């Protein structure tokens, strides 16, 4: 009976450790994906702010600068 308890304990500890590793890896992947999404949103916001700024400048008559900068950005 003692060997059965020992084997059960070893299996339980192994499964617990495996589950812990799976949870940690999942959390790290989720954190990386969240960080990547954040960076993508920051870039998109910067691009929209730049386009808005270009548009406001074009309304003020700075069309040459607006066109040059926006052509570089491929608007």
Buried (B, 14 or more C-beta within 10 A) or exposed (E): EEEEEEEEEEEEEEEEEEEEEEEEEEEEEEEEEEEEEEEEEEEEEEEEEBBEEBEEBBEEEEEEEBEEBBEEEEE
